[in-house]
Amino acid sequence: MRPNNGFDLYRTPRLRVILNGQVLVGAYEAEINSNNHYGANTFGVLVALGPDEWADAEFWSSETNMEVDVQLSTDGGRNFTSLIQGMADMASLDPIEKEVHIQGRDLTAALIEAQSQETFANRTASEIATIFAGRHGLAPIVTATTTPVGRFYESDHEQVMLNSFSRATSEWDLLVSLAQQENFNVFVSGNSLYFQPIASPLAISRVIEPADAIELRLERALNLAGQVQVTVKSWNTQLQTGFTGQVSGTIAGRSSDMSYGNSPASQYVLIRPNLTPDKALAAATQCLSEITRHERTIEFSMPGDLVLAPGNVILLNGTRTDFDQAYYIDSIRRTFRVKTGFLQHVGASNSSPRTITTVGSAS
């Protein structure tokens, strides 16, 4: 028997879908897509007409408010875990096949659709996240921050913390911008809004070996496999001075001036307003991390679980190659189908270990 690394080979998965507080007995297939890309998670559910007298064809043709909770059990239905809660955006009725396909997004949708033109110059990012969570009935799971958001944009001036070139932006866009400034992650899970630091690569959630996977694919972006250099240029309006921060990342064991093959080092230049020299270097370092994180990508399918989530860190082991390292989970697609049971398809990425060098910081 192959090792199961903690997975129950004899489990009996069960699906339960709750619509507007009532169990949909006719729900028989589901797909849940979770991501780590500052976007809403999505779901799709297939429901057979007939088993639920209250949810007949007339109901599906006229109902406009559908609150959905998709739950899975791996112990035969004794315990269920909610994988996604949200509102249906689309209901497709097939009267010939006698089935309904429901599609929707998680509760991030409320923040995406909420427009605002408020000023928050004297609030911290965590305070804004808590305010927005309260407006939409979400429990705030928020790590406190200390910097007033106005300082991210221009010292000593109150600004509209939104898109400067449009009349309004969404509450979600603002939270994403603030999360990026703080090097945080922001997402909705269940009925909670999370605003917290990105997971440390030392916090390994699970070890994955080839024997655990049904399918496994390993990819490498060769244009990111050599030296990568990022330059951030900034003009500080208060100091009337320009600053440049530049960093370079080289895979451990390679010379800092070595390119990959015959290709020159990859160069990236960004323009960011009102930075100090230290901030310009920090921005360049963060950008370098974000770019090189896509160097190595792994995708695998395996029996579904109720634990892993986007943003978790997993350790790939057992390929006996340089791919054996830690990866951040970018996406999980979980499917419950009659023919295949409960599976999950995971995408994760990370850079090879790199040496970061400060190339220069000048005014």
N, C-alpha and C positions, 0 to 999 in steps of 0.2 A: 504493500500500500504506500502510495507516495505521501510525503509530509503535507499536512494541511495548514501549517502555520497559524493555527488558531481557528480555522474555518470548520464548521460542522458539516461533515460529508453526508450526514443522514438527516439534515434539517428538512422541514416541510414549510416552505414559504407560503404566505397568504397575503392577499391584497384586500384592503378595506378603503373605500372612498366615501367620505362624508360630504354631502351637499346640503347647504343651508341647515345644518344640524341633524340631518337624517342620513342613515346609512343607505348607500345605493347598492342594493343586492345584485343588481344587474351588471355592475362594473366588473370587467374580467381582464382587461389589459391596461397597462399604464407605462408611461415613459416620463422620467424626471431628469431634466438637464440642469446641473449646477455648475457655476463657473466662478473664477477668481479674477474677472475682468471688469469689475465695477459696473456690472449690469444685472438685470433681473434674472432670476432663475425661472425656468419654464416647465410646464407639464402638459401632458396629453393623456386623456383617458378614453377608453372605449367602453360603452355601456350598451347592453342588450335591452331592447324594449320588451316589456312583458313582466319580468319579475317584480317590478316596482309599480304598483297600481297608481300611486300618486304622481309618478314621473312618467306619464304617458306621452304620446306624440303631441297632444295639445299643450301639455306643460312645456315641452322643449320648444314649441313654436311661439310661445308667448312670454315665457319668463325672461326677465332682463337682469335680475340680480342673482348671481350664482357664486356663492362662497364655497370654495372647495378645499378639502383637507385630504391629501393622499397619504395613506399609511401602509406600512409593510410589517409583516411578522415573519420571523424565521423559526418559530417554535410551534407551528400548527395553529396559530391564532390565539395562543394564551396571552401573549403580550404584543402590542402593536406600537410602532414608533412612527411619528409623523415625519415624513420626508420633505413635504412642502405644503404650505398654506397660502392661498391666494384667491384672486377673483378670476373667473372664466372670462376670456375676451371673445371667444368664438364657440358656437355650438352648431355642429353640422348634423342634420337629421337625414338618415337614409331609410325611407319608409319601405323600400323593397327588401333590403337586407335586415331591416328592423334593428337598427343600431344607431347610436349617437356618438359622435366624436367631440369631446370637450377639449379646448385648448386655453391656456391662460398663463399668467405670470404670478410670481410670489408677491408679497406685500411691498416689495420695492416699488411696484408700479404706482402706489399712492404718492411716493416721493418724486418719482419721475414726472408725474402729471401735475404736481403742485407748483405753480408759478409764483415767484416772489420778487419784489424789488426792495426788500428791506436793507437797512444798513446795520452792520454788525461790527463796526470798527473797534468797539470797546469790549467785545465778547471774545472768549477763547473758542477754539475749534470744538472742544469737548462740550462747552456750554451750548453751542449752536446745535450740535448733534442731539443733545438731551432735549432741547426745545422742539426740534423737528420730530423726534420720537414721540413726545407727548401729544403733539398735534394729530398724529395718526394712530393713536392707541397702541403704540409699540413700547415694549419695555426697553429702556436704555441700558445696554451693556457697554459702558463708555469708560475708557481710561482717561483720567484727567490730563489736560494740557495746560500750559501756563502762558503762552504767547498770545497777546491780543491779535486777532486776525488782521487788523489794520497795519500791523508792522510787516506783514508779508508783502504789502503792496507799496506803501509810501509812509515814511515816518512822519508823525505829528499831523497827519491829515486824515480826516474821516472820509472814507470812500464807500461807495456801493460795492459790496463784496460779490459782485456778479459779473457777467460778461460785459465789458466796457463798450462793446459795439452792438449791443442789442438792448431792447427795452426791458426785457425780463429773461430770466433763466429759471431752471427748475431747482427745487430744494436739493434734489439728488446731485445735480451738476455741482452745486456749491459744496456739498459734503465730499464729493470725490476730489475736488480741487484742494480742499482743506486737508483731506487725508494724504494726498500726495505731498503737500507742503510739510506735513508732520512725519512723513514716512510711515503712515498708518495704513491699515486696511479698513474698509467700511463695507458692510454687507448686512442683509436681513436674513435671519434664520427663524423659521416659525413666526412668532409674533414679537420678536426681539430685534432691535437695531444694534449692531455691533460696530464700535468705533475704537480700534485698538492697534497697538504696534504689530507690524508684520512679524510672523513667527520666526524664531531663531532657527537657523539650520541645525543647531544642536538638539532641538526638540523633535526627535524622531518619533513619528506616530506608529510606524509599522515597517518591518523588514519584508521586502518582496523578493522572492526567488523565482526563477523560470518555472519550477515545478508547481508554483501556485497559480500560474496563468494558463488560460485557455489559448490566448494569442498574445504575442509579445513582439513589438517592433521598436528598434533602436535607431535614432536618426541623429546626424550631426551636421550643423551648418558650417561648412568649411570656411566661409568668409568671416566667421567669428572665431575661428580656431587659432588665428594668429594674434599679433599685437593689435589692440584696439585703443585708439586715442580719442579722448573727448575734450573739447575746448568750449568753455562757457565764457561769453563776452557780455559785459554789463556796463551800463552808464548810470551812475548814481546821481540823480538830479539834485539831491540835497548837498552833496559834496562837490558837485560839478567836476567829477572825475570818472574816468573809465577804468574798469578792472577786467582782467582776464585770468581765469583759472583753468589749468590744463592737467589732466591725469592720463596715465597710460596703464593698461592692464595686459600682462603677459602670462601665459600659462606657465605654471610652476615647472621649473626645469629647463625652460627656454631662455635664451639671452634676451634682454630687454629690447635690443635693436634687431631681433630676428623676426622676419616676416614668415608667413606660412607658405612654403613652397617658393614660387617666384613672384607671389603677389605682395604688393606693398601693404603696410599697416593700414587698417581701416580707420578713416578719419571722420569724426562727427563734430559739427560746430553748432552751438545753440546760442541764441540771444535771449537774455533774461534781464528785465529792468531792475534797477535800484538794489543791487547786491553789494556787499562788502567783499574784500578779497577772500575772507574765510568762507563766506556764504557761496561765492563763486566756485571755490574748490569743493565745497560740500555738494553743490548742485552737480558739478562735473562727476564727482565720485558716485553719486546716486544714479545719474544717467548711465554711467559706465556699467554699473551693476544691472540696471534694467535691460540694457542692450545685450550684454554678454550672457544674461540668464537664458537666452534662447539658443545658445550654442548646442547644447545636448537636449534632445527631446525623446521621451519614451512614451509609448502607448501600449496598454495591455487590457485584456478582458479577463474577468475572473468571476467566480460566484459572488453575488451581491452581498454587501454587508451594510450595517446601519451605523457605522462608526466613522469611516473616512469622510473628509470634507475638503473642498477647495481651500487652499492655503495651508493645509497640513503638509508636513515634510515626511517623505518616505525614503527608505534606504534600499536601493537595488543591490542585490548581492547574488553571487553565484554564476554570473556570465563569464567570469575570468577574463574580463576586458576592462578598459578604462571607463566603460559605462557603469561599473560598480561604484556608485557614489550616492550622495543625497540628492533628492529632487523635490521641488515644490509642486504640489498638485494644482494644475490650472483648471481642470474640468473633470466632471464625473457625469456620465450618462447612465442612469439606472433604468433597466427595463424589466417589466414583469409580463411575461407572455405565456400563453397556454402551452406552446410547443417547446419553449426554451427555459421556462422557469424564471428565476430571479438572477439577473446578471448585472454586472457593472463594467463600464468601459471607461478607463482612466487615462487622462493625458497629463503629463508632468514634464517639467523642464528645469534646467540649471546650467551654470557654467562649469567647466572644469576648474579645479583650484587655480587661482591666479595670484600673481604678485602685483599689487597696485603701487604705482610710482607717481609721485608728484613731478610733473614735467616742468611746470612753471606757474607762478602767480605774480602778475605785474599790473601796474597802473599805467 
